[in-house]
Amino acid sequence: MKSISEQLPSIFNIAAYFFEGHQAEKYSERVAFYHRDQTYTYAQVSSSVKRTARLLSEVGLERENRLAILLPDTPEFVFAFWGTIWLGAVPVPINNACSCDDIQYILQDSRARILLTTREWQEKLAPIESPFLKHVLLSDGENPFLSLLNQQDEQLVFAETSRDEPAFWLYTSGSTGRPKGVVHLHQSIVISVEYYGKATLGLHKDDITYSVANMAFAYGLGNSLYMPMAVGGAAVLSNANNAFEIISDIERYRPTVLFGIPSVYASLLAVHEISPLDVSSLRLCVSAAEQLPKSIWHKWLKTYNHEICEGIGTTEFLHIFLSNRLGGCKPGSSGYPVPGYDVQVVDDNGVPCNPGEICNLQVSGESLMLGYWNRLQETRKAIYGQTMRTGDKYMRDADGYFKFMG
């Protein structure tokens, strides 16, 4: 049986996959995004993406050039990400929590030709030191990005990229040194959607997702951008800063899937007595990014009668490859392998360990990165074909559930 990547045509543009043909027509009038008081249909997003491509082309973005996106979760982020890929160029989201020093490094390391950001960030970064940067576009100020889009015609012809061609980069957090640019292909998104979004979570067109992780993270990018879009669902683009704002958002937008992290679940429980969360719209709660304490899992179940489906993924694999399933969650575990991924606990020689032994987590799957940008030795050390050791210590129990051990 052919793999998902082998089933895709060799000429494949992931932006065109979303905004051309049958799928685009089928979902055109459905809401794709909620942001503040506004809604954006798939047809409106498609038009804005193609206008973005035309604008970026006019300011000098060419095929394979990088465009850095330093924005909160906004419609502008969505339009820029897909519009860049439509052109055959490469978007590089940057996390707003990065230091100015790391952002300057990412701009130079990625050789971004254009930066899309806010006036506040432009002032914080001044002067921008990258010799490769030729243009800065702002989402606010005198000539905001959305106003410029309204002056553009649509770029109707998309770049005929390859499924094996770099589509976007995501930078790692840099917790153990400088951030590393993780290069992902056009096919990577389809693989994550099919194996995790559809086969594991069962996402569908009536789902509305709400993610506390922003789209500059691999976790947030899938939660809010490509996974709901792949099924004709919707996402809430939120920049909530605390539990009370999250509670307000969920009451307002009534999402069906909550993508959280352990600290957020803990904070929501901490304010339950004074501001209880309305979970009546939710069908699924997911947690990733760090280990979820058993105490939080049990308290959430007792308080809200919802399991939390904990999982783990990495930037290198784009999204989650180990996950608990609704109705079969084991508190304190990362679950078991997502379809399409071979996950093992192995010793230093690559030999599988017995259940109960603490060893190295090793993952194989089609969504694995092409490599780290400009880091050949680190890439060769990290990956072997479609296989990578994540650097985590894990134990697999007798039931096949994987548990993080450090």
C-alpha positions as CSV (number, residue, x, y, z in Angstrom):
1,M,0.0,0.0,0.0
2,K,1.3,3.4,-0.9
3,S,2.1,5.9,1.8
4,I,0.2,9.2,2.0
5,S,3.1,11.1,0.5
6,E,3.3,8.6,-2.4
7,Q,-0.4,9.1,-3.1
8,L,0.1,12.9,-3.6
9,P,0.9,14.1,-7.1
10,S,4.6,15.0,-7.6
11,I,3.6,18.6,-8.5
12,F,1.8,19.6,-5.3
13,N,1.3,23.0,-3.6
14,I,-0.2,22.7,-0.1
15,A,-1.8,26.2,-0.4
16,A,-3.5,25.2,-3.7
17,Y,-4.7,22.0,-2.0
18,F,-6.7,24.2,0.4
19,F,-7.8,27.0,-2.0
20,E,-8.3,25.4,-5.4
21,G,-10.7,22.8,-6.8
22,H,-13.5,20.8,-5.2
23,Q,-12.6,21.3,-1.6
24,A,-12.4,25.1,-1.9
25,E,-15.8,25.1,-3.6
26,K,-17.4,22.8,-1.1
27,Y,-16.5,24.9,1.9
28,S,-16.6,28.3,0.4
29,E,-19.5,29.8,2.4
30,R,-18.6,28.1,5.7
31,V,-16.8,30.0,8.4
32,A,-13.1,29.3,8.6
33,F,-12.0,31.6,11.3
34,Y,-13.4,33.6,14.2
35,H,-11.4,36.6,15.3
36,R,-12.7,39.2,17.8
37,D,-16.1,40.4,16.4
38,Q,-15.4,39.1,12.9
39,T,-15.9,35.9,10.9
40,Y,-14.0,34.9,7.8
41,T,-15.5,32.4,5.4
42,Y,-13.4,30.1,3.3
43,A,-14.1,32.2,0.2
44,Q,-13.0,35.3,2.0
45,V,-9.8,33.6,3.2
46,S,-9.1,32.3,-0.3
47,S,-9.5,35.7,-1.9
48,S,-7.2,37.3,0.8
49,V,-4.6,34.6,0.4
50,K,-4.4,35.3,-3.4
51,R,-4.3,39.0,-2.8
52,T,-1.5,38.5,-0.4
53,A,0.4,36.5,-2.9
54,R,0.1,39.4,-5.4
55,L,1.1,42.0,-2.8
56,L,4.2,40.0,-1.8
57,S,5.2,39.5,-5.4
58,E,5.0,43.2,-6.0
59,V,7.3,44.0,-3.0
60,G,9.9,41.5,-4.3
61,L,9.2,38.1,-2.7
62,E,10.3,35.4,-5.2
63,R,10.1,31.7,-5.2
64,E,12.0,30.0,-2.4
65,N,12.6,33.4,-0.6
66,R,11.6,33.5,3.0
67,L,9.0,35.7,4.6
68,A,9.2,36.1,8.4
69,I,5.9,36.4,10.2
70,L,6.1,38.0,13.7
71,L,2.5,38.4,14.6
72,P,0.0,37.2,17.2
73,D,-2.8,34.8,16.0
74,T,-4.6,37.1,13.5
75,P,-6.1,36.9,10.0
76,E,-3.0,38.6,8.7
77,F,-0.9,35.6,9.9
78,V,-3.2,33.2,8.1
79,F,-3.2,35.2,4.8
80,A,0.6,35.7,4.9
81,F,1.3,32.0,5.6
82,W,-0.8,30.6,2.8
83,G,-0.1,33.5,0.4
84,T,3.6,33.0,0.7
85,I,3.3,29.3,0.0
86,W,1.0,30.0,-3.0
87,L,3.9,31.9,-4.5
88,G,6.3,29.0,-3.9
89,A,8.1,31.1,-1.3
90,V,8.6,30.0,2.3
91,P,6.9,31.5,5.4
92,V,8.8,31.5,8.7
93,P,6.6,32.1,11.7
94,I,8.4,33.6,14.7
95,N,7.2,33.2,18.3
96,N,6.2,36.5,19.9
97,A,7.8,35.2,23.2
98,C,11.3,35.1,21.6
99,S,13.8,37.6,22.9
100,C,14.8,40.5,20.5
101,D,18.2,38.9,20.3
102,D,16.7,35.6,19.1
103,I,14.4,37.3,16.6
104,Q,17.4,39.2,15.1
105,Y,19.2,35.8,14.9
106,I,16.2,34.1,13.2
107,L,15.9,37.0,10.7
108,Q,19.6,36.6,9.7
109,D,19.7,32.8,9.9
110,S,16.6,32.4,7.7
111,R,17.8,35.2,5.4
112,A,14.2,36.4,5.3
113,R,13.6,38.9,2.5
114,I,10.4,40.4,4.0
115,L,9.1,40.7,7.6
116,L,5.5,41.1,8.4
117,T,5.0,42.4,12.0
118,T,3.5,45.1,14.2
119,R,4.7,48.6,14.6
120,E,5.5,47.8,18.3
121,W,7.8,44.9,17.2
122,Q,9.4,47.1,14.5
123,E,10.3,49.7,17.2
124,K,11.6,47.0,19.6
125,L,13.9,45.5,17.0
126,A,15.2,48.7,15.5
127,P,17.6,48.7,13.9
128,I,17.0,45.3,12.2
129,E,20.5,44.0,11.6
130,S,19.9,41.4,8.8
131,P,21.5,42.4,5.5
132,F,19.0,40.1,3.7
133,L,15.9,41.9,4.8
134,K,14.6,44.2,2.0
135,H,11.1,45.1,3.2
136,V,9.0,45.4,6.3
137,L,5.2,45.2,6.2
138,L,3.1,46.2,9.2
139,S,-0.2,44.9,10.3
140,D,-1.1,48.3,11.9
141,G,0.0,52.0,11.4
142,E,-0.7,54.3,8.5
143,N,-0.7,51.6,5.7
144,P,-1.7,48.4,7.4
145,F,-1.4,45.1,5.7
146,L,-5.1,44.5,5.3
147,S,-5.6,47.9,3.6
148,L,-2.8,47.1,1.1
149,L,-4.6,43.8,0.3
150,N,-7.8,45.6,-0.6
151,Q,-5.8,47.4,-3.3
152,Q,-4.7,44.2,-4.9
153,D,-6.1,41.8,-7.5
154,E,-5.9,38.1,-6.8
155,Q,-2.9,36.2,-7.9
156,L,-4.8,33.4,-9.6
157,V,-1.9,31.2,-10.7
158,F,-0.1,29.3,-7.9
159,A,3.5,28.0,-8.1
160,E,3.8,24.4,-9.3
161,T,5.9,23.2,-6.4
162,S,6.8,19.7,-5.5
163,R,5.4,17.6,-2.7
164,D,9.0,17.1,-1.6
165,E,9.9,20.9,-1.7
166,P,10.3,23.0,1.4
167,A,7.0,24.7,2.2
168,F,7.6,26.4,5.6
169,W,10.0,26.6,8.4
170,L,9.4,26.5,12.2
171,Y,12.1,27.5,14.6
172,T,12.6,25.5,17.8
173,S,12.5,27.3,21.1
174,G,16.3,27.5,21.5
175,S,16.2,26.4,25.1
176,T,19.5,24.7,24.7
177,G,21.2,27.2,22.4
178,R,20.2,29.2,19.4
179,P,16.9,28.4,17.8
180,K,17.1,25.9,14.9
181,G,15.2,26.3,11.7
182,V,13.1,23.1,11.1
183,V,12.3,22.7,7.4
184,H,9.0,21.1,6.5
185,L,7.7,20.0,3.1
186,H,4.4,20.6,1.3
187,Q,3.4,17.0,2.0
188,S,4.0,17.3,5.7
189,I,0.7,19.0,6.5
190,V,-1.4,16.4,4.7
191,I,0.3,13.6,6.6
192,S,-0.4,15.3,10.0
193,V,-4.0,16.0,9.0
194,E,-4.7,12.4,7.9
195,Y,-3.0,10.6,10.7
196,Y,-3.7,12.8,13.7
197,G,-6.5,15.2,12.8
198,K,-8.8,12.7,11.1
199,A,-7.7,9.2,12.1
200,T,-7.0,10.0,15.8
201,L,-9.2,13.0,16.7
202,G,-11.9,12.5,14.2
203,L,-12.1,16.2,13.3
204,H,-15.0,17.1,11.1
205,K,-16.7,20.1,9.4
206,D,-18.8,21.0,12.4
207,D,-15.8,21.3,14.7
208,I,-14.6,24.6,16.0
209,T,-11.1,24.5,17.5
210,Y,-9.7,26.7,20.2
211,S,-5.9,26.6,20.8
212,V,-4.0,28.2,23.7
213,A,-0.7,27.6,21.8
214,N,-0.2,30.2,19.1
215,M,0.5,29.4,15.4
216,A,4.2,30.1,15.6
217,F,4.4,26.8,17.4
218,A,4.0,23.5,15.5
219,Y,1.3,22.5,18.0
220,G,-0.7,25.7,17.5
221,L,-0.2,25.8,13.7
222,G,-1.9,22.5,13.4
223,N,-4.6,23.2,16.0
224,S,-5.7,26.6,14.5
225,L,-4.6,26.6,10.9
226,Y,-4.4,23.5,8.7
227,M,-6.3,20.8,10.7
228,P,-9.6,22.5,11.0
229,M,-9.3,23.8,7.4
230,A,-8.6,20.3,6.1
231,V,-12.1,19.2,7.2
232,G,-14.1,22.4,6.5
233,G,-14.2,23.3,10.2
234,A,-13.4,26.6,11.9
235,A,-10.8,27.9,14.4
236,V,-10.9,30.7,16.9
237,L,-7.9,33.0,16.5
238,S,-7.4,34.1,20.1
239,N,-4.7,35.8,22.0
240,A,-6.1,35.3,25.5
241,N,-3.6,36.0,28.2
242,N,-5.2,34.4,31.2
243,A,-7.8,31.9,32.4
244,F,-10.6,34.5,32.6
245,E,-10.1,35.5,29.0
246,I,-10.0,31.9,27.9
247,I,-13.3,31.3,29.8
248,S,-14.8,34.3,28.1
249,D,-13.7,33.1,24.7
250,I,-15.1,29.6,25.1
251,E,-18.4,31.0,26.3
252,R,-18.5,33.4,23.3
253,Y,-17.3,31.2,20.4
254,R,-18.5,27.8,21.8
255,P,-15.6,25.6,20.4
256,T,-15.9,21.9,20.2
257,V,-12.2,21.0,20.6
258,L,-10.0,22.6,23.2
259,F,-6.2,22.3,22.5
260,G,-4.6,23.2,25.8
261,I,-1.4,22.7,27.8
262,P,-1.1,21.5,31.4
263,S,-0.5,24.9,32.9
264,V,-3.7,26.3,31.3
265,Y,-5.8,23.4,32.5
266,A,-4.4,24.0,36.0
267,S,-5.2,27.7,35.8
268,L,-8.8,27.1,34.6
269,L,-9.3,24.7,37.5
270,A,-7.8,27.3,39.9
271,V,-10.5,29.8,39.1
272,H,-13.4,27.4,38.9
273,E,-15.1,28.5,42.1
274,I,-15.3,32.1,41.0
275,S,-15.5,31.7,37.2
276,P,-16.5,28.2,36.1
277,L,-15.8,27.2,32.5
278,D,-18.8,26.4,30.3
279,V,-17.9,23.1,28.7
280,S,-21.3,22.4,27.2
281,S,-20.0,22.9,23.6
282,L,-16.8,20.8,24.1
283,R,-16.6,17.3,22.8
284,L,-12.8,16.9,23.2
285,C,-10.0,18.3,25.4
286,V,-6.4,17.8,24.3
287,S,-3.1,18.5,26.1
288,A,0.5,18.5,24.8
289,A,3.8,20.5,25.0
290,E,4.6,19.3,28.6
291,Q,3.6,16.4,30.9
292,L,0.1,16.6,32.3
293,P,0.1,15.8,36.1
294,K,-2.3,13.0,37.0
295,S,-3.8,15.3,39.7
296,I,-4.9,17.8,37.0
297,W,-6.3,15.0,34.8
298,H,-8.4,13.6,37.6
299,K,-9.6,17.0,38.9
300,W,-10.6,18.1,35.4
301,L,-12.6,14.8,34.9
302,K,-14.3,15.3,38.3
303,T,-15.0,19.0,37.7
304,Y,-16.1,19.0,34.1
305,N,-16.7,15.3,33.3
306,H,-14.2,15.4,30.4
307,E,-11.1,13.3,29.9
308,I,-8.0,15.2,28.7
309,C,-6.4,13.3,25.8
310,E,-2.7,13.9,26.4
311,G,-0.2,13.5,23.6
312,I,3.3,14.4,22.6
313,G,4.8,15.6,19.3
314,T,7.8,17.6,18.3
315,T,8.5,20.4,15.9
316,E,10.6,18.0,13.9
317,F,7.5,15.7,13.3
318,L,5.2,18.8,12.9
319,H,2.5,17.5,15.3
320,I,1.5,14.8,17.7
321,F,2.7,11.2,17.2
322,L,1.7,9.7,20.6
323,S,-1.8,10.2,21.8
324,N,-4.4,9.0,24.2
325,R,-7.9,8.4,22.8
326,L,-11.2,9.5,24.1
327,G,-12.7,6.8,26.2
328,G,-9.4,5.1,26.7
329,C,-7.1,7.7,28.3
330,K,-4.5,6.6,30.8
331,P,-3.6,9.5,33.2
332,G,0.1,10.1,33.4
333,S,0.8,8.7,29.9
334,S,1.3,10.1,26.5
335,G,-0.9,7.4,25.0
336,Y,0.1,5.1,22.2
337,P,1.3,5.7,18.6
338,V,-0.8,7.7,16.2
339,P,-1.5,5.7,12.9
340,G,1.3,6.1,10.5
341,Y,4.0,6.4,13.1
342,D,6.4,3.7,14.4
343,V,7.3,4.6,18.0
344,Q,9.6,2.5,20.1
345,V,11.6,2.7,23.3
346,V,15.2,1.7,22.5
347,D,18.5,1.4,24.2
348,D,21.6,3.3,23.0
349,N,22.3,0.7,20.3
350,G,18.8,1.0,18.9
351,V,17.6,-2.3,20.4
352,P,13.9,-2.2,21.6
353,C,13.6,-2.3,25.4
354,N,11.3,-4.5,27.4
355,P,8.0,-3.0,28.8
356,G,8.8,-1.2,32.1
357,E,12.4,-0.3,31.1
358,I,13.3,3.4,30.8
359,C,15.1,4.0,27.5
360,N,15.2,6.4,24.5
361,L,12.1,7.5,22.6
362,Q,12.6,6.7,18.8
363,V,10.0,7.8,16.2
364,S,9.6,7.1,12.5
365,G,7.1,8.7,10.3
366,E,6.5,10.5,7.0
367,S,6.0,14.0,8.5
368,L,9.6,14.1,9.8
369,M,11.4,17.3,8.8
370,L,13.7,17.6,5.9
371,G,16.4,18.8,8.3
372,Y,17.7,21.7,10.3
373,W,18.5,24.7,8.1
374,N,22.2,25.2,7.8
375,R,22.9,22.6,10.5
376,L,24.2,19.6,8.6
377,Q,26.0,17.8,11.5
378,E,23.0,18.3,13.9
379,T,20.7,17.0,11.2
380,R,22.8,13.9,10.5
381,K,23.1,13.2,14.3
382,A,19.3,13.6,14.8
383,I,17.7,11.6,11.9
384,Y,18.2,8.4,10.1
385,G,15.9,8.2,7.1
386,Q,12.4,8.7,8.5
387,T,13.6,7.9,12.1
388,M,14.6,10.3,14.9
389,R,15.5,9.9,18.6
390,T,13.7,12.8,20.3
391,G,16.1,13.0,23.3
392,D,13.4,12.0,25.7
393,K,13.4,9.1,28.1
394,Y,10.3,7.0,28.0
395,M,8.9,3.8,29.4
396,R,6.3,1.6,27.6
397,D,3.9,-0.3,29.9
398,A,2.4,-3.7,29.5
399,D,-0.7,-2.2,27.8
400,G,1.3,-0.4,25.2
401,Y,1.0,3.1,26.7
402,F,4.1,5.3,26.6
403,K,5.1,7.3,29.7
404,F,7.5,10.3,29.8
405,M,10.3,9.7,32.3
406,G,12.5,12.7,31.7
